[in-house]
Amino acid sequence: MHPGKGKLFLFSCILAGFFLLMHAGTAPGQPAKTGAASNRAEVTYLQGKAEVLAKGETAWKPLRVGSLLSLEDEGRTGEQSRVEIRLPDRSILRFDQKTTFKMRSLLFDAQDGSRDMKVEVPAGKTWANVRKAFGPKKTFEIASANAVAGVRDTIWRMNVETDQSTLIRVYEGTVEVYSPFVKPDYKPEETGFKAPREVRGPQEVVRPYQEVTKEQWEQIVLTQMMQVVVPAVGKPDAPTSFTPEEDQREEWVRWNQQRDRQVRP
């Protein structure tokens, strides 16, 4: 081959490879280049078996490290299984065995730092390591059937028990817990909850949940090393403190604290 033709051929190959990379899209785990791609969560750790039911699908499919979760996707973990996901704002959520969850909102604007993250957890255990938000909108909520927890930047966990009671424990920062039946007006750009609305009366809900009682509650604020138990029906217990020694008897807690040291959001 003529030397000039060889150089031209090599240049053409390099140029073609460059265009292929430009149009190949974003690989799992890399920052998304478009607004649509950025609004997905990525599986960053998997132990055992976890599955996803994508929006509009009828069959569950296995999750793997690198799998992406989109809006309205549902997930579940099997026995002796755990999964960790990184949300678009790089906050971390982990789900223990026999946990079900659904992605309700995954909006994140990398330009101004605004976010609107909402995840439903009907059953199981969740650990959250939430990244600090700097944008005008800072919503980050995790909801069970009887409690919604709104946070800014903190480390905390939620257990939804088989009797539908909810335990919330806070390790750092502040968590604001309110009833899903009477959500106050939340102003992310301001401090705290504003102008709670009137509580709706009792209403029939789908079994196995019982009828909502007339007991009313609105907001509970938890700070470092505080907890609250929200029963399936009625008012929550009064918030109490807990000790690290008592908390670390649970292997789930020790494992998450180790992961937090390894994976900084």
C-alpha positions as CSV (number, residue, x, y, z in Angstrom):
1,M,0.0,0.0,0.0
2,H,1.3,3.5,-0.9
3,P,2.3,5.4,2.3
4,G,0.0,8.3,1.5
5,K,-3.0,5.9,1.1
6,G,-2.1,4.2,4.4
7,K,-2.2,7.4,6.3
8,L,-5.5,8.4,4.7
9,F,-7.0,5.0,5.6
10,L,-5.8,5.3,9.3
11,F,-7.3,8.8,9.5
12,S,-10.6,7.6,8.1
13,C,-10.8,4.8,10.7
14,I,-10.1,7.2,13.6
15,L,-12.7,9.7,12.3
16,A,-15.3,6.9,12.0
17,G,-14.6,5.7,15.5
18,F,-15.0,9.2,16.8
19,F,-18.5,9.6,15.2
20,L,-19.5,6.2,16.6
21,L,-18.6,7.2,20.1
22,M,-20.5,10.5,19.7
23,H,-23.7,8.7,18.7
24,A,-23.4,5.6,20.9
25,G,-25.3,7.2,23.7
26,T,-24.5,7.2,27.5
27,A,-23.2,4.0,29.0
28,P,-24.7,2.8,32.3
29,G,-23.0,4.6,35.2
30,Q,-21.9,7.6,33.2
31,P,-23.5,11.1,33.4
32,A,-26.4,11.4,31.1
33,K,-26.0,13.8,28.1
34,T,-29.7,14.5,27.6
35,G,-32.6,15.5,29.9
36,A,-34.5,12.3,29.3
37,A,-31.5,10.0,29.9
38,S,-30.6,11.9,33.1
39,N,-33.9,11.1,34.7
40,R,-33.2,7.5,35.4
41,A,-31.7,5.6,38.3
42,E,-28.9,3.1,38.0
43,V,-28.4,-0.2,39.8
44,T,-24.9,0.1,41.4
45,Y,-24.9,-3.0,43.7
46,L,-26.8,-6.3,43.7
47,Q,-26.8,-9.2,46.1
48,G,-29.0,-12.1,45.3
49,K,-32.0,-11.5,43.0
50,A,-34.0,-8.4,42.2
51,E,-36.5,-7.7,39.4
52,V,-38.1,-4.8,37.6
53,L,-41.5,-4.4,36.1
54,A,-41.1,-1.6,33.5
55,K,-44.0,0.8,32.9
56,G,-46.4,-0.7,30.4
57,E,-44.9,-4.2,30.7
58,T,-46.6,-7.4,32.1
59,A,-43.5,-9.5,32.8
60,W,-40.9,-9.0,35.5
61,K,-37.3,-9.0,34.3
62,P,-34.1,-9.5,36.3
63,L,-32.1,-6.4,37.5
64,R,-28.3,-6.4,37.1
65,V,-25.6,-4.0,38.0
66,G,-25.8,-1.2,35.4
67,S,-29.5,-1.7,34.8
68,L,-31.5,1.6,34.5
69,L,-34.8,2.4,36.2
70,S,-37.2,4.9,34.7
71,L,-40.3,6.7,35.8
72,E,-43.1,4.4,37.0
73,D,-40.9,1.3,37.0
74,E,-41.5,-1.1,39.9
75,G,-38.8,-3.1,41.6
76,R,-38.7,-6.0,44.1
77,T,-36.0,-7.9,45.9
78,G,-36.1,-11.7,46.7
79,E,-35.1,-13.5,49.8
80,Q,-31.5,-13.0,51.0
81,S,-31.2,-10.2,48.4
82,R,-30.3,-6.5,48.4
83,V,-30.1,-3.8,45.8
84,E,-28.5,-0.4,45.7
85,I,-29.5,2.3,43.2
86,R,-28.0,5.7,42.4
87,L,-30.6,8.4,41.6
88,P,-30.1,11.1,39.0
89,D,-28.9,13.6,41.6
90,R,-26.4,10.9,42.8
91,S,-28.3,10.2,46.1
92,I,-28.2,6.5,47.1
93,L,-31.1,4.2,48.0
94,R,-30.8,0.7,49.2
95,F,-33.5,-1.9,49.5
96,D,-33.3,-5.0,51.7
97,Q,-34.8,-8.5,51.0
98,K,-38.5,-8.8,50.3
99,T,-38.8,-5.1,49.6
100,T,-41.1,-3.6,46.8
101,F,-40.6,-0.1,45.5
102,K,-41.8,2.2,42.6
103,M,-40.2,5.2,41.0
104,R,-42.8,8.0,41.1
105,S,-40.6,10.9,40.1
106,L,-37.0,11.1,38.9
107,L,-36.6,14.7,37.8
108,F,-33.2,16.3,38.1
109,D,-31.9,19.4,36.4
110,A,-28.1,19.3,36.3
111,Q,-28.0,23.0,35.2
112,D,-29.6,24.6,38.3
113,G,-29.5,21.6,40.7
114,S,-33.3,21.3,41.1
115,R,-34.8,17.9,41.8
116,D,-38.1,16.1,42.4
117,M,-37.5,12.6,43.6
118,K,-40.4,10.5,44.9
119,V,-40.3,6.8,45.6
120,E,-43.0,4.5,47.0
121,V,-42.1,1.6,49.3
122,P,-45.3,-0.5,50.0
123,A,-43.3,-3.1,52.0
124,G,-39.7,-3.8,53.2
125,K,-36.7,-1.9,54.3
126,T,-35.1,1.2,52.7
127,W,-31.9,3.0,53.5
128,A,-31.4,6.5,52.1
129,N,-28.2,8.6,51.8
130,V,-29.5,11.8,50.3
131,R,-27.2,14.3,48.5
132,K,-27.5,17.9,49.3
133,A,-29.6,19.9,46.9
134,F,-28.7,23.4,45.7
135,G,-31.4,24.2,43.2
136,P,-34.7,26.2,43.7
137,K,-36.6,22.9,43.9
138,K,-35.3,20.3,46.4
139,T,-38.1,17.7,46.8
140,F,-37.0,14.3,47.9
141,E,-39.7,12.0,49.3
142,I,-40.1,8.3,50.2
143,A,-43.7,7.2,51.0
144,S,-45.2,4.1,52.6
145,A,-49.0,3.5,52.8
146,N,-49.4,5.6,56.0
147,A,-46.4,8.0,56.0
148,V,-44.5,10.3,53.7
149,A,-40.9,11.4,54.6
150,G,-39.5,14.5,53.0
151,V,-35.8,15.3,53.3
152,R,-33.2,17.7,52.2
153,D,-29.8,16.0,52.8
154,T,-29.5,13.3,55.4
155,I,-28.9,9.7,56.2
156,W,-31.9,7.8,57.4
157,R,-33.9,4.6,57.0
158,M,-37.6,3.4,56.7
159,N,-39.0,0.0,57.6
160,V,-42.5,-0.9,56.4
161,E,-43.5,-3.8,58.5
162,T,-46.0,-6.6,57.6
163,D,-48.7,-5.0,59.7
164,Q,-48.2,-1.8,57.6
165,S,-46.7,0.2,60.5
166,T,-43.7,2.4,59.5
167,L,-40.5,2.9,61.4
168,I,-38.3,5.9,60.5
169,R,-34.9,6.5,62.0
170,V,-32.6,9.5,61.3
171,Y,-28.8,9.4,61.5
172,E,-27.9,12.8,60.1
173,G,-29.8,15.9,59.1
174,T,-33.6,16.3,59.4
175,V,-36.6,14.3,58.1
176,E,-40.1,15.8,58.0
177,V,-42.8,13.1,58.3
178,Y,-46.4,13.7,57.4
179,S,-49.6,11.9,56.8
180,P,-50.3,10.9,53.2
181,F,-54.0,11.8,53.8
182,V,-53.2,15.4,54.6
183,K,-50.1,16.7,53.0
184,P,-49.1,20.2,53.9
185,D,-48.1,22.7,51.3
186,Y,-44.3,22.1,51.0
187,K,-42.2,25.0,49.8
188,P,-38.8,23.6,48.8
189,E,-37.3,27.0,48.3
190,E,-38.2,28.0,51.9
191,T,-37.7,26.5,55.3
192,G,-40.1,23.8,56.5
193,F,-43.7,23.1,55.8
194,K,-46.2,25.9,55.3
195,A,-49.9,26.3,55.8
196,P,-51.2,22.8,56.5
197,R,-54.6,22.2,54.8
198,E,-57.7,20.9,56.6
199,V,-57.6,17.2,57.2
200,R,-60.0,15.2,55.1
201,G,-62.5,13.0,56.8
202,P,-62.4,9.2,57.0
203,Q,-62.5,7.5,53.6
204,E,-62.7,4.0,52.5
205,V,-59.4,2.4,51.3
206,V,-58.6,-0.8,49.5
207,R,-58.1,-3.8,51.7
208,P,-56.0,-5.1,53.5
209,Y,-55.8,-1.5,54.8
210,Q,-58.3,-0.6,57.5
211,E,-60.6,2.4,57.5
212,V,-58.8,5.7,58.3
213,T,-59.7,6.9,61.8
214,K,-60.7,10.4,62.7
215,E,-57.5,10.9,64.6
216,Q,-55.6,13.6,62.8
217,W,-51.9,14.3,62.6
218,E,-49.9,16.5,60.2
219,Q,-46.2,16.9,60.6
220,I,-43.4,15.4,62.7
221,V,-39.8,16.6,62.5
222,L,-37.0,14.2,63.3
223,T,-33.4,15.1,63.8
224,Q,-30.2,13.2,64.4
225,M,-30.6,9.9,66.3
226,M,-34.4,10.2,66.6
227,Q,-37.1,7.8,65.5
228,V,-40.9,7.6,65.1
229,V,-43.3,4.7,64.6
230,V,-46.4,5.4,62.5
231,P,-49.1,2.7,63.0
232,A,-51.2,1.5,60.1
233,V,-54.2,3.4,61.6
234,G,-54.3,6.3,63.9
235,K,-51.7,8.8,65.2
236,P,-48.0,8.1,65.3
237,D,-46.2,7.4,68.6
238,A,-44.3,10.3,70.1
239,P,-40.8,10.6,68.6
240,T,-38.1,9.1,70.7
241,S,-34.3,8.9,70.6
242,F,-32.3,5.7,70.0
243,T,-28.7,4.7,70.6
244,P,-26.1,3.6,68.1
245,E,-25.4,0.5,70.3
246,E,-29.0,-0.6,70.1
247,D,-29.3,0.2,66.4
248,Q,-26.2,-1.6,65.3
249,R,-27.5,-4.9,66.7
250,E,-29.3,-5.1,63.3
251,E,-27.0,-6.5,60.5
252,W,-28.9,-4.4,57.9
253,V,-27.7,-1.2,59.7
254,R,-24.1,-2.3,60.0
255,W,-24.0,-3.3,56.3
256,N,-25.4,0.1,55.2
257,Q,-23.0,2.1,57.3
258,Q,-20.1,0.1,55.7
259,R,-21.5,0.8,52.2
260,D,-21.8,4.5,53.0
261,R,-18.1,4.6,53.8
262,Q,-17.3,2.9,50.5
263,V,-19.7,4.7,48.2
264,R,-20.0,8.4,48.8
265,P,-23.1,9.9,47.0
